[in-house]
Amino acid sequence: MRILFISSFLLFPASCSGAAKRLYYLARSLAREHEVSLICLDAGEETSAFREETQPAQAFLQVRYERGFLDKFRDPFDVPGYLSTGMVEQIDRFVDAAQFEVVFCAFPFALSLLRLSSLRGAENVVYLEDDLSFEVFKERSRKAGSLPRKLHMGARWLQAEAFYRRLMPRVRSFVAISEEEAAIVRRKYPHLQVAIVGYGIPLEEYPVLDPPLDGAVLGFIGNYIHPSNLDAIRFFLAEWYPAVRARHPGASLRVAGKNLPADLVAEWQSDPSVSFHANLPDLRDFYAGISIFVNPIVSQRGLRTKLVEAAAFGRPIISTELGAEGLDGLALLRADTAAEFLRAFEQLQNPAALHAAAASARAAVERLYSIEAIVRPLAHCLQQSACALA
């Protein structure tokens, strides 16, 4: 099968974006059995860290574009409107180099490239998105605290609705992360076939780490340019962590990842129990230093790839219900209140319970979240689309 794989993110194994890592493993696995040509945009702003030799497909093109300050007020997904004539010509040459049986677009920036003349004729289009941007802007508009913010997010919501209304009729199949998300998509776009595909990892690259010496070290990692991660860590530090410290003064928290908010770091820098780690050369170093991974997601949908990674490394997880969406098979403890979180934390202070939770989490990853298990339903979805008009 000849696949044109268009990603909104640069795909490389050391990416700080969970979405990019998910797509990297999918593209790499597909390329082992199919002919994959890859076009990547850079929604995660990781060009400086990217190395082209790590790209996971037989043919590769990076789409480069720039946005000025005033462009922030334009359609956020209108990538073709920011492309130079030379870049459009590069894409046209890349697309014309082969006849593709299916075009796989991942996230909105990638979908927007269907507006280019070289892709307007694509009939077998499969689309993947796990944060449903049309819902994100609607939620932000509803929760905005000020009138200017509400108006701004309301305008973004209208732009997103217009974007999807224009391009979703071109899509044949939608790749969702959960039954909840699939139901939303079916209601909004009843013409679509919907497949559910989770996050898979190559198990050999995620070894089980030694048990931690201290069972009271909590950890959270993410890219804080994403509002869901920023909301989560602010919520946790304001609402749940003080409750833990009040009952367990020896507890500590490690917060890691890209784009750490400077104001939050400054607010907590005088508390020795909280440490921030902006640069992580090796992801394993972070997980080796914690005993429990916390996932206090309170906003937006999306697949939390970090949960699968934490479980694979052998770290128990406490997550909100929203944060666990799409990961029903993963062994984790759930909490949506400070009291529930405290009970889960205290349960894991028993070394035997901590060890059992870690073993269950790893076993679930081996059973359900290997890349081999995950890529099969995606390949089947692409094959169905490719055969639809044959």
C-alpha positions in Angstrom: 0.0 0.0 0.0 1.3 3.4 -0.9 0.6 5.9 1.9 1.0 9.7 2.0 1.4 10.4 5.7 0.9 14.1 6.5 1.8 15.0 10.1 1.2 18.3 11.9 4.3 17.6 13.9 7.9 16.8 13.2 8.3 13.1 13.9 11.4 12.0 15.7 11.9 9.8 18.8 13.3 12.5 21.1 10.3 14.8 20.5 8.8 16.5 23.6 5.3 16.2 22.1 3.3 13.2 23.0 1.3 13.5 19.8 4.5 13.5 17.7 5.9 10.5 19.5 2.7 8.6 18.9 2.8 9.4 15.2 6.5 8.6 14.9 6.0 5.1 16.1 2.9 4.6 13.9 4.8 5.9 10.8 7.9 3.8 11.5 5.8 0.7 11.9 3.7 1.3 8.8 6.9 1.9 6.8 8.1 -1.6 7.6 5.3 -3.2 5.6 4.1 -0.4 3.3 5.5 2.4 1.1 5.2 5.6 3.2 6.0 9.1 2.1 6.0 11.6 4.9 5.2 15.3 5.0 5.8 17.0 8.3 4.8 20.4 9.6 6.1 21.7 12.9 3.1 22.6 15.2 5.3 21.6 18.2 8.0 24.2 17.2 10.8 21.6 17.5 12.8 22.3 14.3 15.9 23.2 16.4 15.9 19.7 18.0 14.9 17.7 14.9 17.4 15.6 13.0 16.2 14.6 9.5 18.1 11.2 9.6 15.6 10.0 12.3 12.5 10.4 10.2 10.7 7.1 10.0 9.6 6.9 6.3 11.1 6.1 2.9 10.6 9.7 1.6 10.4 12.9 3.6 9.6 16.5 3.2 9.5 19.2 6.0 7.0 22.0 5.3 8.4 25.3 6.4 6.4 28.5 7.0 6.4 31.6 9.2 3.7 33.5 11.0 3.9 37.1 11.9 2.4 38.7 15.0 -0.8 39.8 13.2 -1.2 36.3 11.8 -2.3 35.2 15.3 -5.6 36.7 14.6 -6.2 34.7 11.4 -7.5 31.2 11.0 -5.1 29.2 13.3 -5.3 26.2 10.9 -4.8 28.0 7.6 -1.3 26.7 6.9 -1.6 27.0 3.1 -2.1 30.8 3.6 1.4 31.0 5.2 3.3 29.0 2.6 5.7 30.6 0.1 5.3 29.9 -3.6 8.6 27.9 -3.4 7.3 25.7 -0.5 4.0 25.0 -2.4 6.1 24.0 -5.4 8.1 21.6 -3.3 5.0 20.0 -1.9 3.5 19.7 -5.4 6.7 17.9 -6.7 6.7 15.6 -3.6 3.1 14.7 -4.0 3.4 14.2 -7.8 6.3 11.9 -7.4 4.0 8.9 -6.7 0.4 7.9 -6.9 -0.9 7.3 -3.3 -3.6 4.8 -2.5 -4.5 6.6 0.7 -3.7 10.0 2.3 -3.4 9.9 6.1 -3.6 13.3 7.8 -2.8 13.7 11.5 -4.2 16.8 13.3 -5.6 20.0 11.8 -2.5 21.6 10.3 -2.0 18.4 8.2 -5.6 18.4 7.2 -5.4 22.0 5.9 -2.9 20.9 3.2 -5.8 19.2 1.4 -6.6 22.7 0.2 -3.5 22.6 -2.0 -4.0 22.0 -5.7 -1.8 18.9 -5.7 -4.0 17.3 -3.0 -7.5 18.5 -4.0 -8.1 15.3 -5.9 -7.3 13.0 -3.0 -10.3 10.8 -2.5 -9.2 8.3 0.1 -8.5 10.5 3.1 -8.1 9.2 6.6 -7.9 11.7 9.5 -6.6 11.3 13.0 -7.1 13.8 15.8 -7.4 13.2 19.5 -8.1 16.6 21.0 -11.1 17.6 18.9 -10.2 21.3 18.3 -13.8 22.2 17.6 -14.5 21.2 21.2 -11.4 22.8 22.7 -12.2 26.3 21.5 -15.8 25.9 22.5 -14.8 24.9 26.1 -12.2 27.7 26.3 -14.8 30.3 25.2 -17.3 29.0 27.8 -14.7 29.1 30.6 -13.0 32.4 29.7 -12.8 34.7 32.7 -12.8 38.0 30.9 -14.9 39.4 28.1 -11.9 39.9 25.7 -10.8 36.4 26.3 -14.3 35.1 25.8 -14.6 37.0 22.5 -11.2 35.8 21.3 -11.9 32.1 22.0 -15.4 32.5 20.6 -13.9 33.7 17.3 -11.5 30.8 17.4 -14.4 28.4 17.8 -16.2 29.9 14.8 -13.0 29.6 12.8 -12.5 26.0 13.8 -16.1 25.2 12.9 -15.7 26.7 9.5 -12.4 24.9 9.0 -14.0 21.5 9.7 -17.1 22.2 7.8 -15.0 22.9 4.7 -12.6 20.0 4.9 -14.4 17.1 6.8 -16.5 16.2 3.7 -13.2 15.3 2.0 -12.5 12.7 4.8 -13.6 9.1 4.5 -12.5 7.7 7.9 -11.7 9.2 11.3 -9.2 7.7 13.7 -10.3 8.3 17.3 -8.8 7.4 20.7 -11.8 6.2 22.6 -15.4 5.3 22.4 -16.4 8.6 24.0 -14.5 10.5 21.3 -15.8 8.2 18.5 -19.4 8.9 19.6 -18.8 12.7 19.4 -17.4 12.3 15.9 -20.2 10.1 14.7 -22.8 12.6 15.9 -21.1 15.5 14.3 -20.0 13.8 11.1 -22.4 10.8 10.4 -20.8 10.1 7.0 -17.5 9.0 8.5 -16.3 5.6 9.2 -14.7 5.7 12.7 -11.8 3.5 13.9 -10.3 3.5 17.4 -6.6 3.4 17.6 -4.6 4.0 20.8 -0.9 4.7 21.6 1.6 2.0 21.1 5.3 1.8 22.0 8.2 -0.5 21.1 8.6 -2.4 24.3 12.3 -2.9 23.9 12.8 0.9 24.1 10.9 1.2 27.4 12.6 -1.2 29.9 11.2 -1.7 33.4 13.1 0.5 35.8 14.3 -0.5 39.2 11.8 0.1 42.0 12.2 3.5 43.6 13.9 3.8 47.0 11.4 6.5 48.1 7.7 5.7 47.6 6.5 9.2 48.1 8.1 11.0 45.1 5.4 12.2 42.7 6.1 13.2 39.1 4.5 14.9 36.2 5.9 15.6 32.8 4.5 17.4 29.7 5.0 20.2 27.2 3.4 23.2 28.9 2.7 25.0 25.6 -0.4 22.8 25.6 -3.1 24.2 27.8 -4.2 20.8 29.2 -0.7 20.2 30.7 -0.5 23.8 32.1 -4.0 23.6 33.6 -3.1 20.2 35.1 0.1 21.2 36.9 -1.5 24.5 38.2 -4.5 22.6 39.4 -2.4 19.9 41.1 -0.1 22.4 42.9 -3.0 24.5 44.1 -5.6 21.9 45.0 -4.1 18.4 45.6 -0.5 18.7 46.5 -1.0 20.8 49.6 -3.4 18.1 50.9 -0.8 15.4 50.4 1.9 17.5 52.1 -0.4 18.2 55.1 -0.7 14.5 55.8 2.7 13.4 54.5 5.4 16.1 55.0 8.0 13.8 53.4 6.3 13.7 50.0 7.9 15.6 47.1 7.1 16.4 43.5 9.2 16.5 40.4 7.8 18.6 37.5 9.5 18.2 34.1 9.1 19.0 30.5 9.4 21.7 27.9 8.1 25.3 28.2 7.8 25.3 32.0 5.8 28.4 33.1 8.2 30.9 34.6 5.6 32.3 37.0 4.9 28.9 38.4 8.6 28.0 38.9 9.1 31.3 40.7 6.0 30.7 42.9 7.3 27.4 44.1 11.1 27.8 44.0 11.2 28.4 47.8 9.6 25.1 48.5 12.3 22.4 48.6 9.8 19.6 48.1 9.0 20.8 44.5 11.7 20.6 41.8 11.5 21.6 38.1 13.4 20.0 35.3 13.3 21.8 32.0 16.0 19.7 30.1 15.8 15.9 30.1 18.5 14.3 27.9 17.0 10.9 28.8 13.4 10.3 29.6 14.3 7.3 31.7 16.2 9.6 34.2 12.9 11.3 35.1 11.0 8.1 35.6 13.8 6.5 37.5 13.6 9.4 40.0 9.9 9.1 40.8 7.8 6.5 42.5 4.3 7.6 41.4 3.2 9.3 38.2 0.4 11.8 38.6 -1.9 12.8 35.7 -4.3 15.5 37.1 -5.8 16.5 33.7 -8.8 18.7 34.1 -9.3 20.2 30.6 -9.4 19.2 26.9 -9.6 15.7 25.3 -6.6 13.9 24.0 -4.6 10.7 24.3 -2.1 11.0 27.3 0.9 9.2 25.8 2.8 9.8 28.9 0.6 7.3 30.8 1.6 4.4 28.6 5.3 5.4 28.9 5.1 5.7 32.7 3.4 2.3 33.0 5.9 0.7 30.7 8.8 2.0 32.8 7.0 0.4 35.8 5.6 3.4 37.6 2.1 3.3 39.1 -0.3 6.1 38.0 -2.9 8.2 39.6 -5.1 9.9 37.0 -8.3 11.9 36.7 -11.0 10.2 34.7 -10.5 12.8 31.9 -6.8 12.1 31.8 -7.4 8.4 31.5 -9.7 8.6 28.5 -8.9 6.1 25.8 -6.7 4.0 28.2 -9.4 1.8 29.8 -7.1 -1.3 29.6 -4.3 0.4 31.5 -3.9 -0.5 35.2 -4.1 2.8 37.1 -5.7 4.4 40.1 -8.3 7.1 39.4 -9.1 10.3 41.4 -11.2 13.3 40.7 -11.1 15.0 44.2 -8.3 15.7 46.6 -9.7 13.1 49.0 -9.7 10.4 46.3 -6.1 11.3 45.3 -5.0 11.2 49.0 -6.5 7.7 49.4 -4.8 6.5 46.2 -1.4 8.0 47.3 -1.7 6.4 50.8 -2.6 3.0 49.2 0.7 3.1 47.3 2.8 3.9 50.3 2.5 0.2 51.1 5.6 -1.3 49.3 3.7 -4.4 48.3 0.9 -2.4 46.9 3.3 -0.1 45.0 5.1 -3.1 43.5 1.8 -4.8 42.5 0.5 -1.6 40.9 3.8 -1.2 38.9 3.7 -4.8 37.7 0.1 -4.6 36.7 0.7 -1.4 34.7 3.7 -2.9 32.8 1.7 -6.1 32.1 -1.2 -4.0 30.6 1.3 -2.2 28.3 2.8 -5.5 27.1 -0.7 -6.9 26.5 -2.5 -3.9 24.9 -0.1 -1.1 24.1 2.8 -2.5 22.1 3.2 -0.8 18.8 2.6 -4.1 17.0 -0.8 -4.4 18.6 -1.7 -0.7 18.0 -0.6 -0.4 14.3 -2.8 -3.3 13.1 -6.2 -1.5 13.4 -4.7 1.6 11.8 -3.3 -0.4 8.9 -6.7 -2.1 8.5 -8.4 1.3 8.5 -6.0 2.6 5.8 -6.4 -0.5 3.8 -10.2 -0.2 3.9 -10.0 3.3 2.7 -7.6 2.4 -0.1 -9.8 -0.4 -1.3 -13.0 1.6 -1.2 -12.7 3.1 -4.6 -10.7 0.3 -6.2 
